[in-house]
Amino acid sequence: MELEHEHTSKAIRERLQEGHRPNYLRDWIYGGIDGAVTTFAVTAGVAGASLSPTIVLILGLANLIADGFSMAAANYSGTKTEYDDMLRLAEVEKKHIALVPEGEREEIRQILANKGLTGSALEEAVAAITSNEKVWIDTMLTEEYGLSPSVPNPLVAALYTFWAFVTCGIVPLIPFVLGVSNAFRWSVLATGVVFFAIGSIKSRWSLAPWWRSGLETLIIGMSAAGLAYAVGYLLRNLVGVDV
């Protein structure tokens, strides 16, 4: 059976020395799926209303840039809030360590005791952790507040979201840009491929097989697009659009 990484002393040391690196996969997947869904939803809605390809392009491109920026800005604000909260709590713990060090040591003691440490092993572990202020604070952030040891950079997270949104969101519009016949059908096919590809790639970080993850994402994306198409079709009949 192939293992994910080596367990030699050297390999373990090198892996641990790398520390915890922020993972921006969530931001890319989030932006990619939303970009494909929202742009294709606009395309499907306009196509459902039987409006011209020019209108599809105008509305699609406007949505691509505006909504992509909105998504990136929202992700930036959300991630920065999380980052700022971590800094605030770190300052709280630093103040408490300075003012009531014994109380903070007791918190560490009880945290470790809940993990099964007792006696001299417990006291030695408490002494080791509290001998280094950074380790002490990081331990409290993780164990007391449940925070991740690595918070993504807000700007980088936003850029990943925008990049994925535009990259995947432009796909439904490509057939209309090229002016091919049956552009909407090609748009449906191309977008379906994008949904399936995103889901398949996402499976590398889950226990689900690639085909199941791909189908799940495909169904979610196409359901949103189908709803938009139905709304456009119904509105066309309600308002009596004649094209």
PETA-V377524 format. One line per field, one symbol per residue. psi: psi as a letter, one per 20 degrees, with the letter a starting at -180 (. if undefined). A space follows every 50 residues. Layout:
psi: ???
This chain:
psi: ppqhrqkrggggghghhhaopqpjgghgggggghggggghggghghhhjk rqhghggghghggggghghggggghggghhggghhghghhhghgghhhhm hhghhhggghghhiiiqrbhhghhgghggiiogghgghghgghhikqqio pqpggggghgggghggghhhghighhgikqqlhhghgggghgggghgggg ghihkriqqhhghghghgggghggghgggggggghghgilpo.
